[in-house]
Amino acid sequence: MVKASQGLRHKTRKMLSKSVRERGAVPRLSLLMIEYKVGDKVHIVPNPAIHEALPHRRYIGKTGTVIGRRGRAYLVEVYVGSKRKVLMVVPEHLRPVQPGS
């Protein structure tokens, strides 16, 4: 028996798929034009049509803090349990945290 692959997108069929009405590769431009500043809170909500800098499934749905930039991508600090993780995420996979939520 051959062992199944445990790749980066393992067990993400539902998590990394769009609903029928949002299919297509073009993200909303209003979300791409947001400039995040250091200290801003962001949600990690991946767009599965864009594979560049796609965060690992462990971080999907997490909220983090922007701590810097690397080119077009943002450095986002996220805590998993008590451990601090720094992710490089492009703006296609980020959403701003609305005040009061």
Secondary structure, 3 states (H helix, E strand, C coil): CCCCCCCCCCCCCCCCCCCHHHCCCCCCHHHHCCCCCCCCEEEECCCCCCCCCCCCHHHCCCEEEEEEEECCEEEEEEEECCEEEEEEECHHHEEECCCCC
